Amino acid sequence: MRALKTQKNVIYQAKFMIQGEQKMKMSHACISAVCAAFISSSALAEDKVLNIYNWSDYITPDAVANFEKETGIKVNYDVYDSNEALEAKLMAGSSGYDLVFPSNSFFERQVKAGAYQTIDKSLLSNYKNIDQQLASKVAQHDEGNLHNVPYAWGTVGIGYNIDMVKERLGDDFQLDSLDVLLKPEVAAKLQDCGIAVLDSPAEVMSIVNNYIGEDPNSESLSDLKASAKVLSEARPYYKYFHSSQYISDLANGDICVALGYNGDLLQAKDRALEAGQGVNIGFSIPREGTLLWFDLMAIPADAPHPQAALKYINYILRGDVAASLSNYVFYAVPNTAATPMLDTEISENKGVYPVQAVKDKLFIQVAHTPKFDRSLTRTWSNIKTGR
Ligand code: N2P
């Protein structure tokens, strides 16, 4: 895998050199007015399209349309719901994407593989809005933050249907513990109303490691085995593993517990309220501690329209745009200019901005080695298929 990545790195670099050479050759050859017109129209064409690949349920509905209106740039917007899906596209090369949104740990190894180009911050007039405390944390994954601009951050938590769960576990059961998903005798009582778990091997296994008292970032195979055993024993009572379907299922009352991304679970709560069908959703950050992640904006090394990507990044960095993003998706944004424009429903929501005592129990994931990743992928597929 490492060899493969090095090879990709070389391919990326080679592609750039070829592109650079072609541009140079073109500018030497293009001395006529026709050529001049060609260059300016192709530069213009570069600016008029932007191919974005972002997480699902992660943008304000009118944000892209407003950007298109303001800039005249046409945005093609695709979505994914796992870092693995994004990484597969990036590593295959020639994804055609100009802007992607990896999480910190995955991003770190992608940077090392040469997947991203450097971002010229002098072209981002709104970069000053970035919360420097958060940026310094992200710098642990990308020295000098050369290849990223933070987009949003959050945790993995538990969303639940208050009435369905109370009915099955009693009024006194504390829903702030991973016991609800990881103790087979508890999960069994919820099997009929439906438990969903993120289909995200690295993230979920780090949370289970932490739950059993091991290092969340452990690469020891015996820790992996111990965590896999915990999940496998509860697995028969799960309805499915998926990383986005739980939003609507929870909102509609089709499942009663989900281990998911905090903002997505809070969106489920909001959608349920709006639907007015009597579905009451609760959210908690597990008291055992959980994963804290940062999602970053990054420009693939071979992005066809990097200038348009920079314009979009600068747009997202605007205080008003970042605030409406946070207000809509229920994720925290690392933007100091947005803070005064946040709805109190968001700024005072402890599920979005956890209090210090909860923050102290959060952990950050580091990139796994390719060797461990292979064991993890195998183990995960065995857990999912119940083998
Ligand atoms: C959005 C999920 C984003 C959080 N649906 C994952 N890092």
Residues whose N, C-alpha, C, O or C-beta is under 5 A from the ligand:
A	BS01	N2P	W55 S56 D57 Y58 S103 Y261 D264 D295
